[in-house]
Amino acid sequence: MTNTKLWELSDNIQQLETAISDLQEDETLSDEERETKLEETFNQWLEAGDSFKSKAEQVAQFIRHQEALAEARKTEAKRIQALAEARKTEARRIQNLAKQAENSATRLRKYLITQMIRSDVKKIEGVTVKIGLRKKQPQILINVPPEELPDEYVKVTYKANLTEIRKLLKSDAKEISWASLSESQEFSVTIR
């Protein structure tokens, strides 16, 4: 076997591929004529220059190279797909851990509020944190659609102006049919 360099081999194959491509694109030839000319071109290429054995070896080397290249690309594609899947799995795992941490913090915050209310403790001055319990403003329950509220208590987008309604409900002793303050007490805790 000769020590033909891959680039030399590639040039020889490229010449053959160009000749074949030219014949395949020639619309003046019938299918039979095209097949005959393709066979003649391949035979001429094999007989020209180097011996048939040498050219056959070159073709075999090129085929082996192309197959190895295709296999390497398939392997790389599989590796990239596996890596992407592993990253997706890891991202889902981390998202689940974050959700668990959020849920845990919410549960503990509610527990802390409940225990501070039960113990009648409003403030804790710790070494590393300060905890303060404060009463939230009561929720405003709107009994009519925002479109039916008086104009001075509606924002331009017909969203209830809760601040003004709250002021009215707190200052006015008379009952308003279209809004009321909720009777439930809500608390939040401040941790610094």
C-alpha positions as CSV (number, residue, x, y, z in Angstrom):
1,M,0.0,0.0,0.0
2,T,1.3,3.5,-0.9
3,N,1.7,6.2,1.7
4,T,-0.7,8.6,0.1
5,K,-1.5,11.6,2.3
6,L,-5.1,12.2,3.1
7,W,-5.2,15.5,1.4
8,E,-3.8,14.0,-1.8
9,L,-6.4,11.2,-1.6
10,S,-9.1,13.8,-1.0
11,D,-8.0,15.7,-4.1
12,N,-8.2,12.6,-6.3
13,I,-11.6,11.7,-4.9
14,Q,-12.7,15.3,-5.4
15,Q,-11.8,15.2,-9.1
16,L,-13.9,12.0,-9.5
17,E,-16.8,13.5,-7.5
18,T,-16.7,16.6,-9.7
19,A,-16.8,14.6,-12.9
20,I,-19.7,12.5,-11.6
21,S,-21.6,15.5,-10.4
22,D,-21.2,17.2,-13.9
23,L,-22.6,14.1,-15.5
24,Q,-25.5,13.8,-13.1
25,E,-26.5,17.5,-13.7
26,D,-26.3,17.2,-17.5
27,E,-30.0,17.3,-18.5
28,T,-29.2,16.5,-22.2
29,L,-28.4,12.9,-21.4
30,S,-30.9,10.1,-21.0
31,D,-30.7,7.8,-17.9
32,E,-29.0,5.1,-20.0
33,E,-26.5,7.5,-21.5
34,R,-25.8,9.0,-18.0
35,E,-25.1,5.5,-16.5
36,T,-22.8,4.6,-19.4
37,K,-20.9,7.9,-19.1
38,L,-20.6,7.5,-15.3
39,E,-19.2,4.0,-15.7
40,E,-16.7,5.2,-18.4
41,T,-15.7,8.2,-16.2
42,F,-15.0,5.9,-13.2
43,N,-13.1,3.4,-15.3
44,Q,-11.0,6.2,-16.9
45,W,-10.3,7.6,-13.5
46,L,-9.2,4.2,-12.3
47,E,-6.9,3.6,-15.3
48,A,-5.4,7.1,-15.5
49,G,-2.2,7.9,-13.6
50,D,-1.7,5.4,-10.8
51,S,-2.4,1.7,-11.1
52,F,-5.9,0.3,-10.5
53,K,-4.7,-1.2,-7.3
54,S,-3.4,2.1,-6.0
55,K,-6.6,3.9,-6.9
56,A,-8.7,1.1,-5.3
57,E,-6.6,1.5,-2.2
58,Q,-7.2,5.2,-2.2
59,V,-10.9,4.8,-2.6
60,A,-10.9,2.2,0.3
61,Q,-8.9,4.6,2.5
62,F,-11.2,7.4,1.8
63,I,-14.3,5.2,2.5
64,R,-12.7,4.1,5.8
65,H,-11.9,7.8,6.7
66,Q,-15.5,8.9,5.9
67,E,-16.9,6.0,7.9
68,A,-14.7,6.8,10.9
69,L,-15.6,10.5,10.6
70,A,-19.3,9.6,10.5
71,E,-19.0,7.3,13.5
72,A,-17.1,10.0,15.4
73,R,-19.8,12.6,14.6
74,K,-22.5,10.2,15.7
75,T,-20.7,9.5,19.0
76,E,-20.2,13.3,19.6
77,A,-23.9,13.9,18.9
78,K,-24.9,11.2,21.4
79,R,-22.5,12.7,23.9
80,I,-24.0,16.2,23.5
81,Q,-27.6,14.8,23.7
82,A,-26.7,12.9,26.9
83,L,-25.1,16.0,28.4
84,A,-28.1,18.1,27.5
85,E,-30.4,15.6,29.1
86,A,-28.2,15.4,32.2
87,R,-28.3,19.2,32.4
88,K,-32.1,19.2,32.1
89,T,-32.4,16.6,34.8
90,E,-30.1,18.6,37.1
91,A,-32.0,21.8,36.4
92,R,-35.3,20.0,37.3
93,R,-33.7,18.6,40.5
94,I,-32.4,22.1,41.5
95,Q,-35.8,23.7,40.8
96,N,-37.5,21.0,43.0
97,L,-35.0,21.8,45.8
98,A,-35.7,25.5,45.4
99,K,-39.5,24.9,45.6
100,Q,-39.0,22.7,48.7
101,A,-36.9,25.4,50.3
102,E,-39.6,28.0,49.5
103,N,-42.3,25.8,50.9
104,S,-40.3,25.1,54.0
105,A,-39.7,28.9,54.6
106,T,-43.4,29.6,54.1
107,R,-44.4,26.9,56.5
108,L,-41.9,28.1,59.1
109,R,-43.0,31.7,58.7
110,K,-46.6,30.8,59.3
111,Y,-45.6,28.7,62.3
112,L,-43.6,31.6,63.7
113,I,-46.5,34.0,63.2
114,T,-48.9,31.5,64.9
115,Q,-46.6,30.9,67.9
116,M,-45.8,34.7,68.3
117,I,-49.6,35.5,68.4
118,R,-50.3,32.6,70.8
119,S,-47.5,33.7,73.1
120,D,-48.4,37.4,72.7
121,V,-44.9,38.3,71.6
122,K,-44.6,41.3,69.2
123,K,-40.8,41.6,69.0
124,I,-37.7,39.5,69.5
125,E,-34.3,41.0,69.6
126,G,-31.9,38.1,68.8
127,V,-28.1,38.1,68.4
128,T,-28.2,37.6,64.6
129,V,-31.8,38.5,63.7
130,K,-34.6,40.8,64.8
131,I,-38.1,39.5,64.5
132,G,-41.1,41.8,64.5
133,L,-44.7,40.9,64.3
134,R,-47.0,43.5,62.8
135,K,-50.6,43.5,61.9
136,K,-51.5,43.7,58.3
137,Q,-54.3,46.0,57.2
138,P,-57.6,44.2,56.8
139,Q,-58.5,43.1,53.3
140,I,-61.0,45.2,51.4
141,L,-63.8,43.1,50.0
142,I,-65.5,44.8,47.1
143,N,-69.1,43.8,46.8
144,V,-69.8,45.2,43.3
145,P,-67.9,45.1,40.0
146,P,-65.2,48.0,39.8
147,E,-67.3,49.6,37.0
148,E,-70.1,50.3,39.5
149,L,-67.9,52.0,42.2
150,P,-68.1,55.8,42.6
151,D,-65.7,57.6,40.3
152,E,-63.5,59.0,43.1
153,Y,-62.7,55.5,44.3
154,V,-61.8,54.0,40.9
155,K,-58.6,54.3,39.0
156,V,-58.7,55.0,35.3
157,T,-58.4,51.3,34.5
158,Y,-61.5,50.5,36.5
159,K,-59.4,48.9,39.2
160,A,-60.7,49.5,42.7
161,N,-58.7,52.2,44.5
162,L,-58.3,50.2,47.7
163,T,-56.4,53.0,49.5
164,E,-59.3,55.5,49.2
165,I,-61.9,52.8,49.9
166,R,-59.9,51.8,53.1
167,K,-59.8,55.5,54.2
168,L,-63.6,55.9,53.6
169,L,-64.4,52.7,55.4
170,K,-62.2,53.6,58.4
171,S,-63.4,57.2,58.7
172,D,-67.1,56.7,57.9
173,A,-69.4,55.2,60.6
174,K,-72.2,54.5,58.2
175,E,-72.5,51.2,56.3
176,I,-71.4,51.3,52.6
177,S,-73.2,48.6,50.6
178,W,-70.5,48.3,47.9
179,A,-67.5,47.6,50.2
180,S,-66.5,46.4,53.6
181,L,-63.4,45.6,55.6
182,S,-62.7,41.9,56.3
183,E,-63.0,40.9,59.9
184,S,-60.1,38.4,59.8
185,Q,-56.8,39.5,61.2
186,E,-53.7,38.9,59.2
187,F,-50.1,39.2,60.4
188,S,-46.7,39.3,58.7
189,V,-43.3,38.8,60.4
190,T,-40.3,41.0,59.7
191,I,-36.9,39.4,60.0
192,R,-33.8,41.6,59.8
